[in-house]
Amino acid sequence: MDKIKTEFRRRMPDLVGYTKQKLMRDLGAGITVGIVALPLSLALAIATGVPPILGLYTAGIAGFLAALFSGSAYSVSGPAAAMVPILAAIIQNYGLQQIPYITILAALMLITFALIGLGRYIHKVPESVILGFTAGVAIVILFGQLNNFLGLNGLEPHKHFAENAWETITHLMSISLPVAIVGVLALLIILYAPKLKAITKVPPTLIAVVVATLLVMFVPMFAGVPTLGSQFGALPLGFPSLNLGAFSLEHLLNRDLWFPAFQVAALIAIESLLCAVVADRLTKTKHRSNQELAAQGVANLGSAVFGGIPATAVIARTGTIIKAGAASRLASMLHAAIVIAFIVALAPIAVNIPLSALSAVLIITAVRISEYKEVAHFVRHKNWRLASVLMTTLVLTVFTDLVIGVSAGLILHLAYRAHGQLRGRNRSDRLGESIASA
């Protein structure tokens, strides 16, 4: 019994001496981020190219499991913007039916990373590379949302960013005014609602989605605006079913899936451990890197068997839950419970949400994760070698894929470092400071 208590204190120190006051803080923070996660999870699923309900399954199932076993008491997990380009490319190249297998393989790789102790090294990716790939991902997401945001018609999907961007540009004359008005209104609400004192405690994304939905439902001018229901049908009601019988060992042993699974696992590892470092700085705590990797592995196994997509800890939602007063991992678990409660009881009401409003949510998300101010500061004030690492990573992430971009950036960084020509601060320090001051 003493060994169990000792292990509990070591693995979950945030729950030692838990009090009613902490519970109230966790309740408030969990509800806040749970509400934020609802429209964002739907939007990320659509951007990835999977049914919207899978975004909710991921936020609920993976979010709960990751929080329960996490090596970072405050990390919030779920579908992530950084994952969108990789998963979209995987779906195009391998098909949607392979996503569960790739998720399971990635989960097993994450658990392997934890067992061999890679956690202590992964989050030390240099600042220039991290900034480059996050800015690159943001550009891909932003351009990918313009079609739904503006209601463009007649577009042909392509595999490469440049072709899709050109397709968007050449179809700008097909803009739908009602769709664009709804999207712009949602965008403005997200930006300016936090400045109104009367509603500062209500997540602005929720206000934007509710207002946009009411417009589409009750104002004749907006009656034809595409919605979740018109594009994807009604969201299924009820807890996601466990579907182990749908998996075959033959598919899991398919070597063609190992590389995309490694791409997904590497991104989850980097994003989750960077998120944990940021949470440490904001809360003056210390995470357990390998425990966090194992938790992400368990969470992604859970996501896969309940029909979800790959999940990772997310810096923006983690920063939000900390600023909302979270006292322990229970806040993140409650955030997931809110999402699950919505799936079980309220999913059908989402059919009237306009796609342009969800695109507005993702456009704002893309701008925020781009850290454009950090990128501009970096390029202006760092030496040209560091700037070249950032720009190489950014350009290759946009025009090829994230793995090529990150790999090229790391190789260039190591080449410069081998000659003793690089100096820079750890990105986690600056990112932690920027979130703390936000």
N, C-alpha and C positions, 0 to 999 in steps of 0.2 A: 504493500500500500504506500509506503514512504517513497519507493521508487516511482510509482505512478504520479504522486503529488509533485515530486521533484521534476519529473519530465513535463508535467503540465505547466509548472511555473516557467520552465525553460522554453517551452514551445509556444505558450500563450500567456505571456506575462501581463498582457492588457486585461485579462479576465480575473487576475488575482485581486482579491479584495474588492470585487465588483459591488457597487452601491446603487441605491434607487436614483440618486442624482445622476449617475452615469447612464442609467437606463433611460432617463428622460432626455438626456442629451443625444443618445444614440437614436431614440425614436424620432426626434425632430430632424436629425441629419439624414437618417435612413429614408424617411418619407420624402424629404426634399429631393434627394438624388434619385430616388425611385421614380418620382414624377418626371425629372429631367431625362431619365433613361428611356422612358416610353417612346416619345416621338423620335429620339435619336436612334434607338435600336431599330425601329421600323425603317427610318431613312437609310441607315447603313446597310440593312439587308437588301433594300431595293437597289442601292448603288452597287452592291456586290454582284447582283444578278440572281438572287435567290428569293423565294417567297417571303413577304414581309414578316409572317409569323415566326420564321426561323430566327430573326433578330431578337424577338421577345423570348423564345425558348433559350437562346444563348445567354441573354442577360439574366434570366431567371435561374436556370440550372447551373451554368458555369459560374455565374456571379456568386451564387450561394456557396458552392463547393470551394471555390478559390478563397473566399473569405474565411470559411470554416478552418481550412488547413494552412492558411497563408503564413509566410514568414515575415510579413509586414502587416501590422495590425490595422492599418488604415487604407490599404489599397482596395480600389473598386475595380472589378473585372467585368468584361462583357465584350460585345462586338466593338471593333476599333476602327477608326478612320484609316490608320496606317496599314491595316490589313486589306482594305478595299482593293487597291490595284493588284496585289498578289493574288487574291482569291478570284477576282474578275478574270485575270489572265489564266489561272488554273482551270476555271470553268470553261473558258473558250478552248483551251488546249486538250483538256481531259474529259470534260463533261460534268454536269452537276451531280450525277450519280456517284462520282468518285470522291466528292467532298467528305463524306463520313469516313471513308477509309484513310484519306489523307489526314484528317483530324486525329484519328486514332494513332496513326503512325507518328504524327508530330507529338502527341501526348506521350507516347512511349519514349521518344527521343528526349523530351524534357525530363522525364523521370530518370533516364540514363544520365543526362547532364548533371542532375542533382546527385546521383549515386557516385559519380566519379569526381565530384567537387568542382565543376566548372563555374559555379555561381560566383566565386570570388573574382573571376577574371572577366566575365562577359560584360558587366556594366562599365568596364573601363574603356569602352569605345570612345575615341577622341571626339571632342566637341565639334570640330569642323565636319566630321563625317555625319554625326547625329543631326546637326543643323541642316546639312546638305540633303540628307534623305527625307527629313520631315518636311522641308520646304518643297522638295520634289513631289512628295506624296500629296501635299496640299494643292499644288498646281494641277495635278491629275484629277483630284476630286472636284476641284472648282470647275474645271472645264467640263467634266462629266455631268455636272448638275445643271448646266446652262440649258440643255434641251428641255428638261421638264420645267425648269424655272420660267422659261420664256414661252413654253408651249410650241416648240418648233415641230414641224411636220415633214414627213418624207425622208428622214435620215436613214442611211444605211450603216449598220455597225461594222467596225473594223477592228483588227487586232492591235494596231499600234496607235499610240497617242497622237502623233502628227496627223495621221489620216482622219482620226475622229475629230480632232480640233479643226481641221480644214473642212470637214463635213458640217460642223456646227457653223463655222464662219460663212460658208456658202449658202446656208439655209436661214440666215438671219432675217431675210425678207418674209419668211413664213411665220413670223411671230404672231402669237394669239394675244390680243390685248387683254381680254378678261383674265387669262392665265397669268400674264405678266403682272397685272394689277394686284392679284391675290398674292403672288410671290413677293413683289416689292413691299406690299403692306406687311406681310409676315416678317420680312427682313427688317423693316423699320421698327416694328414692335419689339423684336428681339434686341435691337440696338438701344432703343430709347425707353422701354418700359422700366428698366432698373432705375431710371432717374426720377420716377414718380414715387414719392414717399408712401403713398397709400397702398401701393402694391409691391413694395420692394421685397417682400418675403415670398412672393409667388414667382416661380421660375418663368422667365420671359418666354422661353420656348413653348411652354404650356399655354400661355396667354395667346401667343401668335397662332398656334395650331387651332385653338378653340375659336378665336375670332374668324380665322380663314374658313373653318368648317361651317360656322354659322352663316357666313356670306354665301357659301356655295349652296347651303340648304334652303335659305330663305330669300335671297335676292335673285330675281329672274335673270338679270344680266350675267350672273356667274353659274347658271344652272348646268351649262355644258362643260365646265372645267373638269378635267380628268381627276378622279379620286382613287383612293385605294380600292374601293369596291368596283369601280368601272374598269380598272386595269387588272386587278388580281382576284376579284370576288371577295366574299365575306371571309373574315378571319375565323378559323375554327375555334369553337368554344370548348374549354376544358383543359385539364392538365395534360401535357404531352405524354404520349404512351411510350413505354420502354419497348424497344424493338430489336433485341439481340438476335432474333432469328433471321434478320435481313442481312447479316454480315457473313461473309465466307472467308475462310482462311486463305483460299487461293488468291483472292483480291488483295488481302493484306501482305501477301508474299510477292506481289507484283512489283518487280524492281523499277518499273517505269514510274511508280508513284513515290519512290524514296526521295528523289531530289526535290519535287515540290513540297513534300512533307518536311524536308530539312529546311527549305525556305521559310515555311510557316513556323517551325519550331525556333529557328534562329531569331525571327522577328519577335515572337512571343517572349523569348528569353531576354532580348535586349530591352524591349519596351517595358516588361514587367520589372526588371531589376533597376532600370532607370527610374521608373515610377516609385519603387521602394526607396531609392536614395533620396528622391525629392520629398517623400513623406517623412523620412527621417529628419531632414533639415527643418521641415515645418513643425514637427512635433517633438523634436529633441529626443527621439528614440533611436533604436538600432535594429535593423531588420536582419533576418537570417536568409542569406542568398540562396543556399541550396534547398532549404525548406520551401522558399517561394517558388523555385523551379518545380519542385515536386508537386506543390499545390496547383500550379498551373497545369501540370500533367494530369492530375486527377480531375481537375475542372474540365479539361478538354475531352477526357474520356467520357465524363458525364454528359457533356454537350453533344458528343457524337451519338451516344446510344439513345438519347432522347430527341434526336433529329435536328440539333443545332449546328452551328458552324464554329470555326476556331475563335477562341476568345483570348484576351490578354488583359492584364492590368492597364488602366488608362489614366494618364496623368491628369487630364482635365477634370474627370469625375472624382478622382482621388483628392485633388486640390479643393474641389467644391465641398466634398463631404467633411474635410478637415475644417474648412472655413465655416461650415454649418454647425460645428461644435461636436463632432464625433468624439467619443471617448474610448472606443474599442472596436474590434472587428464585428461586433454585433450590429453596428450601424450599416456596414456593407452587406451583412446578411439580411437585414431588414429591407435594404434597397432592393435586393433580389426578391424578397417576399412580396413587395409591392407589385413588381412586374408579374410574378406568378399569380397573384390575386387578380390582376387585370385580365390575364389569359383565361383564368377559370371563370370569371364572372362578367367581364365587361368587353371582351374582344370585339363582338359584333358592332359596337358603337363606332369603331374606327373606320367603317366603310366609307364615311363621308369626308374623311380628311383629304384635302386636295394635295396632289403630288407636288405642286409648286411650293406649298408651305413647307413640306418636308425637305424639298431642295433648298429652301432658304435656311433651314436649320443646318444642313450640311455645308452650305456656303460659308456661314458664320463659323462653323467648326473648322473648316479648311483654313480660313484666314487666321484663326486663333492658333492652330497647331503649326502654322507656317513659321511663326516667330520671326516675322519679316523685320521687325525692329532689331532683333538680335542679329539677323543675317546682315542687315545694312551696317550695323555697328561693327560686326566682325570684318566685313570686306573693307570698311574705311580705316579701321584702326589696327588690324593685325597685319603681320608681314605678308607679302605677296604669295609666299609658299603655302601658308595656312589658308589664305583666300582661294588659292588654286585647288586645294584639296576639297574645300566646300563646294566650289563651282563644278568641279569634275563630278563629285557625287550627285549634285543636284541635276545637272544636265543628263547624265547617264540614267539616273532614276526615272526621269521624265520620259526620255526617248528610247530607253531599252527596258530595263526593269530594276526593281529595288536591289536584288542580289548583285547584279552587275555593277550598279552604282556604288553600293557599299563596299564591295570587294575592290573596285578600282580606287575608291577613296582611301581605303585602308592600306593598299599597296603603295600608293603615292605618299601617304603619311609616313609609313615605315621607311620608305626610301629616303625621304627628307630627314627623318629622325636618325637614320643610320649615319648621316653626315653631320649630326649635331646641329641642325639648322632650324629646329622647331622649338618654339616656346609658347605656352598657352595655359590657360586655366582649365580646370576640370569643368565640363559643362554642367554637371549636376549642381555645382555650387551656384552658378549664375542662374540656372533655371529655378532652383529653390528660392533664390532671392527674388526673382521676378514674380513668382507665384505669391510669395509671402507679401509682396508690396501691392499686389493687384487688388 
